[in-house]
């Protein structure tokens, strides 16, 4: 698949984020010393191979991922971290790479399929400040930092603002991505979906929606459940049989793989906050 095209589309959408949203979501203090640690295949870049006993037991997991900690303060929290090609840095090395790691003795590691996925999580979720109370910073003119999901047996709706959505059973999915980018891919799913499927996929100013006939139990129900699992569990089982064009499906699946990682990362952050 053409990753350059995918990256270009994503960057163009990201550039549309307005200054008010940036001020709300970004912790600008961090960016001057943000580091991406890549291990080059030719070993031309210096690597850090000392033991990692200062990390939690999670540090035994090898491969690419995000090394992070949760920085609490003033009714909000910020997730500080770095994308790394290998989980081989101890706490002292992390402090040398970024001074914010001096604030904690508890460091966590979240494994990813690739360094690129780790970098997506870092770009969209790391070094932003979030309210401890769900949607505590949302007002009528600003988008919320977290996504909200309403769903039943034959429908689901994703919302990106809390105002006016007081439905029972609303699930808070966390700050798992850029709503504008998601709307783009939701529209692509609607366009590329197999025309024989009896599904209604659309979006409006409030959010993105999927509906199906409650009597259907076949492939439509499978796709509905697969998408629901991405949002709720961060589990991706979306198959190309649902789509007309296999090449377009590759790009769609790449995005949903990133989204599923982001959801699992947010679930991990919630777990840490509850300790």
C-alpha positions in Angstrom: 0.0 0.0 0.0 1.1 3.6 -0.5 2.1 4.8 3.1 3.2 8.1 1.7 -0.3 8.9 0.5 -1.7 7.8 3.8 0.7 10.0 5.7 0.0 13.0 3.4 -3.7 12.7 3.9 -3.3 12.4 7.7 -1.0 15.4 7.9 -3.3 17.6 5.8 -6.2 16.8 8.1 -4.1 17.4 11.2 -3.1 20.9 10.0 -6.8 21.9 10.1 -6.8 21.9 13.9 -7.5 25.4 15.1 -5.5 27.4 17.7 -8.3 27.1 20.4 -8.2 23.4 20.2 -4.4 23.3 20.3 -4.4 25.6 23.3 -6.9 23.3 25.0 -5.2 20.0 24.3 -1.5 20.5 24.0 1.0 20.9 26.8 3.4 23.1 24.9 6.0 23.0 27.7 7.1 19.5 26.5 7.8 19.9 22.8 11.3 21.5 23.1 12.7 18.3 24.4 10.6 15.6 22.9 12.7 12.7 21.6 12.0 9.9 19.2 14.3 7.0 19.7 14.8 4.9 16.6 17.2 2.0 16.3 18.6 2.0 12.8 19.1 -1.2 10.9 22.7 -0.3 10.2 23.4 0.5 13.8 24.7 3.9 12.8 22.7 5.6 15.6 23.9 5.2 19.2 21.9 2.7 21.2 21.3 2.3 24.9 21.8 -1.3 26.0 22.2 -1.1 29.7 19.8 -3.0 32.0 16.3 -1.6 32.6 15.8 -2.7 36.3 14.5 0.8 37.1 11.4 0.1 34.9 8.4 -1.9 36.0 8.1 -5.6 35.2 6.5 -4.5 31.9 10.0 -3.6 30.7 10.7 -7.3 29.9 8.6 -6.8 26.8 10.9 -6.2 23.8 10.2 -4.4 20.5 8.8 -1.0 19.6 6.4 0.9 21.8 5.9 3.9 24.0 7.7 4.5 27.3 5.6 6.8 29.5 4.4 7.9 32.9 1.3 9.7 34.1 2.0 13.2 35.4 -0.8 14.2 37.9 -1.6 17.7 39.0 -4.3 20.3 39.6 -7.4 18.3 38.6 -5.8 17.1 35.4 -3.1 14.8 34.2 -0.6 14.7 31.4 0.8 11.5 29.8 4.6 12.0 29.3 6.5 9.7 27.1 8.7 8.7 24.2 8.3 6.4 21.2 11.1 3.8 21.1 12.3 1.1 18.7 13.4 -1.1 21.6 12.4 -1.3 25.2 16.0 -1.1 26.5 16.3 2.2 28.3 16.5 2.5 32.1 15.2 5.4 34.1 18.5 7.2 34.2 18.8 7.1 30.4 15.2 8.3 30.1 15.9 11.3 32.3 18.9 12.2 30.1 16.7 12.1 27.0 13.9 14.1 28.6 14.0 16.0 31.9 10.3 15.3 32.6 11.1 11.7 33.6 12.8 13.2 36.7 9.2 13.7 38.0 8.5 9.9 38.4 9.9 6.7 39.7 7.1 4.7 38.0 7.6 4.2 34.3 5.5 2.1 32.0 5.9 0.5 28.6 3.1 0.1 26.0 4.1 -2.3 23.1 3.2 -1.5 19.5 3.3 -3.3 16.2 5.9 -0.8 14.8 7.8 2.3 15.7 5.4 4.2 13.3 2.4 3.2 15.4 4.3 4.3 18.6 5.0 7.7 16.9 1.3 8.1 16.0 0.3 7.5 19.7 2.9 10.0 20.8 1.8 12.6 18.3 -1.9 12.4 19.1 -2.0 11.4 22.8 1.3 12.1 24.6 2.2 15.4 26.2 -1.4 16.7 26.2 -3.2 17.6 29.4 -6.6 16.0 30.2 -9.1 16.6 33.0 -9.4 14.0 35.7 -13.2 14.5 35.5 -14.4 13.3 32.1 -14.9 16.2 29.7 -14.2 18.7 32.5 -12.7 21.2 30.1 -15.4 21.0 27.4 -17.6 24.0 26.7 -20.1 24.8 23.9 -17.4 26.2 21.5 -14.6 23.7 22.0 -14.3 20.1 21.1 -14.0 17.6 23.9 -10.7 15.9 24.4 -12.4 12.5 24.6 -14.6 10.5 22.3 -18.1 9.3 23.4 -19.7 6.1 22.1 -23.4 5.3 22.2 -24.4 1.9 21.0 -27.1 -0.8 20.9 -27.6 -4.1 19.2 -28.1 -2.6 15.8 -26.5 0.9 15.9 -23.6 2.9 17.1 -22.8 6.6 17.2 -19.5 8.3 18.0 -19.6 11.9 19.4 -16.7 14.3 19.8 -18.5 16.8 22.0 -20.3 16.1 25.3 -22.7 19.0 25.1 -26.3 17.7 24.5 -25.4 14.0 24.8 -26.8 12.7 28.0 -27.9 9.3 26.8 -27.7 6.4 29.3 -25.0 3.9 28.7 -22.7 6.4 26.9 -19.1 5.1 26.9 -16.2 7.4 27.3 -13.5 6.1 24.9 -10.8 8.6 25.8 -8.7 11.0 23.7 -7.9 8.3 21.1 -7.4 10.5 18.0 -8.3 13.5 16.0 -12.0 13.7 15.2 -11.4 15.4 11.8 -9.1 12.5 10.8 -11.6 10.0 11.9 -14.4 11.6 10.0 -12.3 11.4 6.9 -11.8 7.6 7.3 -15.4 7.1 8.3 -16.4 8.7 5.0 -13.9 6.4 3.1 -15.4 3.4 4.8 -18.9 4.4 3.7 -17.6 5.0 0.1 -15.6 1.7 -0.1 -18.0 -0.6 1.7 -19.4 -3.5 -0.3 -22.6 -2.2 -1.9 -24.4 -5.5 -1.2 -24.2 -4.9 2.5 -27.4 -3.5 4.1 -25.6 -1.0 6.4 -26.2 2.7 6.7 -23.0 4.7 7.5 -23.1 8.5 7.7 -22.0 11.5 9.7 -23.4 14.8 10.7 -22.4 17.8 12.8 -22.9 15.8 16.0 -20.9 12.7 15.1 -20.5 9.5 13.1 -23.2 6.8 12.9 -23.8 3.2 11.8 -27.1 1.5 11.6 -28.3 -1.9 10.4 -31.5 -3.9 10.2 -31.9 -5.6 13.5 -33.0 -8.8 11.7 -29.6 -9.2 10.0 -27.3 -11.8 11.5 -24.8 -12.4 8.7 -21.8 -10.4 7.4 -23.4 -7.1 8.3 -23.6 -8.1 12.0 -20.0 -9.3 11.8 -18.8 -5.9 10.5 -20.8 -4.1 13.1 -19.3 -6.2 15.9 -15.8 -5.8 14.5 -16.1 -2.0 14.5 -17.6 -2.0 18.0 -14.7 -4.1 19.2 -12.2 -1.5 17.8 -13.9 1.3 19.8 -14.5 -0.6 23.0 -11.6 -3.0 23.3 -9.0 -1.8 20.8 -9.3 -5.2 19.1 -9.1 -5.1 15.3 -10.6 -7.9 13.3 -11.8 -5.9 10.2 -11.6 -8.1 7.1 -11.3 -7.1 3.4 -14.4 -9.1 2.6 -16.5 -6.1 3.7 -14.9 -3.7 1.1 -14.9 -3.3 -2.7 -11.3 -2.4 -3.3 -8.5 -4.4 -1.5 -6.0 -1.6 -1.9 -8.3 1.0 -0.3 -9.0 -1.6 2.5 -5.3 -1.7 3.2 -5.2 2.0 4.0 -8.4 1.7 6.0 -7.0 -1.1 8.1 -3.8 0.7 8.7 -5.8 3.6 10.2 -7.9 1.3 12.3 -4.8 -0.5 13.5 -3.5 2.8 14.8 -6.9 3.6 16.3 -7.1 0.2 18.1 -3.6 0.8 19.6 -4.7 4.2 20.8 -7.7 2.8 22.5 -5.7 0.1 24.2 -3.2 2.7 25.3 -6.0 4.9 26.8 -7.3 1.8 28.6 -3.8 1.3 30.1 -3.7 4.9 31.2 -7.1 4.6 32.9 -5.8 1.5 34.7 -2.8 3.4 36.0 -5.0 6.3 37.1 -7.3 3.8 39.1 -4.4 2.3 41.0 
